[in-house]
Amino acid sequence: MTFEQIKEKVQYGDYNVLQHLINAPTVAAARARFLRGDDNAIEAMKQIQQNREKLIENFKSEQKI
């Protein structure tokens, strides 16, 4: 997944989670690090998005039982 693809999939609250994952002092600092291309911030955002997709998929599949 490219940086641009990750950036397009950012949703409300993602930067808040990112702040905690990369130990940024503020949400704005986390956003800035991500947008500047910080490798740790990009990898963390990628994992946030992948985990969100898995959670949604698992929840929906459990509800169909």
C-alpha positions in Angstrom: 0.0 0.0 0.0 1.4 3.4 -1.0 1.5 6.5 1.2 -1.2 8.1 -0.9 -3.5 5.1 -0.6 -3.0 5.1 3.2 -3.6 8.8 3.3 -6.9 8.5 1.3 -8.2 5.9 3.8 -7.6 8.0 7.0 -10.9 8.2 8.9 -12.1 10.3 11.9 -10.2 9.3 15.0 -7.2 7.7 13.3 -4.9 10.5 14.2 -6.0 10.1 17.9 -5.0 6.5 17.9 -1.8 7.3 16.0 -0.8 9.8 18.7 -0.9 7.1 21.3 0.9 4.5 19.1 3.9 6.8 18.3 3.9 8.7 21.6 3.4 12.0 20.0 2.6 14.9 22.4 -0.5 16.0 20.5 -2.8 14.8 17.7 -1.4 17.7 15.5 2.1 16.4 16.1 1.1 12.9 15.1 -0.7 14.2 12.0 2.4 16.2 11.1 4.7 13.3 11.5 2.5 11.2 9.3 2.1 13.8 6.6 5.9 14.4 6.6 6.4 10.8 5.8 7.8 9.5 9.1 8.3 5.7 8.6 7.0 4.8 12.1 3.9 7.0 11.7 3.1 5.6 8.3 3.5 2.0 9.5 1.3 2.7 12.5 -1.4 4.3 10.4 -1.3 1.3 8.0 -1.8 -1.0 11.0 -4.7 1.1 12.3 -6.5 0.9 9.0 -5.9 -2.8 8.6 -7.1 -3.6 12.1 -10.2 -1.5 11.7 -11.0 -3.3 8.5 -10.5 -6.7 10.2 -12.6 -5.7 13.2 -15.5 -4.5 11.0 -15.3 -7.7 8.9 -15.2 -10.0 11.9 -18.1 -8.2 13.6 -20.3 -8.3 10.6 -19.6 -12.0 10.0 -20.5 -12.8 13.7 -23.8 -10.9 13.4 -24.9 -13.1 10.5 -24.9 -16.2 12.8 
